[in-house]
Amino acid sequence: MKGFSFVSPRKNSMEVTYLEMEVVSMPKLKTHKGLKKRIKISAKGKVKRPKAGKGHLMSGKSGRRRAHLRKKTGVSSAFNKTMTRALRGS
């Protein structure tokens, strides 16, 4: 019944039945495009994100620290639910 409208045969009547009302669906929620570009979701549904702190001033950081910053890290279970909901658009 999505997008269904029915014209009443009673032109001057003030009575409106359920079938005479136009059924309108809610607008679709959009995917958060910025988040979509920054994270990946694993096969099990875990959210993987890049580590912070590697935008600049890398020369002052040790090689071991830079290597660890290159790896992806997980997101907490509470925030995981929020992020997947933003990506799903619901």
C-alpha positions in Angstrom: 0.0 0.0 0.0 3.0 2.3 -0.3 2.1 5.4 -2.2 -1.5 4.3 -2.5 -4.2 7.0 -2.9 -7.9 6.6 -3.3 -10.3 9.2 -4.7 -13.6 9.3 -2.7 -16.8 8.8 -4.7 -18.5 11.1 -2.2 -17.4 14.6 -3.4 -19.0 16.7 -0.6 -18.6 14.3 2.3 -16.5 15.2 5.3 -16.2 11.5 6.3 -12.8 10.1 5.6 -12.1 6.4 5.8 -8.7 4.7 6.1 -8.8 3.7 2.4 -9.5 7.3 1.4 -6.4 8.6 3.1 -3.1 8.6 1.2 -0.6 6.3 2.7 2.9 7.8 2.8 6.0 6.0 3.8 8.7 7.6 6.0 11.7 9.0 4.1 14.7 6.8 3.8 17.7 7.5 6.1 21.0 8.2 4.3 24.2 6.4 4.9 26.9 8.5 6.6 29.3 8.9 3.7 32.2 10.3 5.7 32.1 7.3 8.0 31.8 4.9 5.1 35.1 6.2 3.7 37.0 5.8 7.0 36.0 2.4 8.3 35.7 -1.2 7.1 33.4 -3.9 8.5 34.8 -7.4 8.9 33.0 -10.6 7.9 31.9 -11.1 11.6 30.5 -7.5 11.7 33.4 -5.9 13.7 34.3 -2.3 12.8 37.9 -1.7 11.9 39.2 1.9 11.9 42.6 3.6 11.4 44.6 4.7 14.4 44.8 8.4 15.4 48.1 10.3 15.7 49.7 9.8 12.3 48.7 13.0 10.5 51.9 14.9 11.1 55.1 15.1 13.2 56.0 11.5 12.3 59.8 12.2 12.4 59.7 12.5 16.2 58.1 9.1 16.6 60.1 5.9 16.7 59.9 3.3 13.9 58.2 0.8 16.1 55.5 3.4 17.1 55.0 4.3 13.4 54.6 0.7 12.5 52.0 0.2 15.2 50.1 3.3 13.9 49.9 1.8 10.4 47.7 -1.1 11.7 44.0 -0.9 12.0 42.3 -1.1 15.4 38.9 -2.2 16.5 36.0 -0.2 18.0 34.3 -0.8 21.3 31.1 -2.9 21.3 29.0 0.0 22.3 30.3 2.3 19.6 30.3 -0.6 17.1 26.4 -0.6 17.2 26.3 3.1 16.6 28.6 3.0 13.7 26.9 0.1 11.9 23.6 1.9 12.3 25.0 5.0 10.7 26.4 3.0 7.8 23.2 1.1 7.4 21.2 4.3 7.3 18.5 3.3 9.9 
